[in-house]
Amino acid sequence: AQRVEATGVQGSWTAGGHGYGKAYEFTGPYGHPMRLFFDVEKFVAEPGFESTYPDRPERRSSHAAAPRFLDHVTVASSDVRGFAKWYNEALGFRVMAFVDLDEAPITVFSVLTTNEKSHDLGVVLDTSSRAGRVNHIAFWVDATEDLLRTADVMMENGTAMEYGPSIHGVGEQNFLYFRDPSGLRVELNSGGYRNYVPDWEANTWKPSEGSNNFYKNGAMPHSMTESFPPAEGFTATEEGASPEMKEALLNPYAKQGRG
Ligand SMILES: [Fe+2]
């Protein structure tokens, strides 16, 4: 809380809520409501759902994806590098990678982490007037086969996949995107690197290097640029871009042969 307030952001303390104790709540400089807390109520499985593994809170689901844990959240911000800098300086996230457009020095994506994964917080560029939006939430599955099995189950049950399965260049995770019944984008991840380098210096990727789809054999659908809740106007492009630049800025991954 002291580190947050030292940056000029003012929050407030609460006594806690459902499942968590004393908390510090603030709105980040790019409009995202944040809550910091330490004490949590440990999850206890309902009778019949206990795992035979003593360290697991609940037995493995036998349904479709059967994710193991929440992997990351990717939010939207009007300034990707500013967002990364603030969360690095105030909350100690390591900045793991940036993506700049091929056509212009505009940063459209970054990944940050508090641990050995490539990211537990992502950020995409958002030039809408609506601050604090989310782009997707992602769950972890143990193996790529789990991800492919989920794709199979979704196809068999009439649920469209939005993008993937494929592999990100940034972070090297296998990915699959789809929408939940509310319309929110959900991702499944597996694989990826483990990075313990304390003074890691972020590479800046270009879409043409396969930042998003390292196989570079499938154009990203335009729907992937939507964040939530919806906003008016250009939401994935930089205001003031020249007309000839706007098509590329709207979806920099839309060209065949890019990733
Ligand atoms: Fe993601």
Residues whose N, C-alpha, C, O or C-beta is under 5 A from the ligand:
A	BS01	LIG	T74 A138 E187
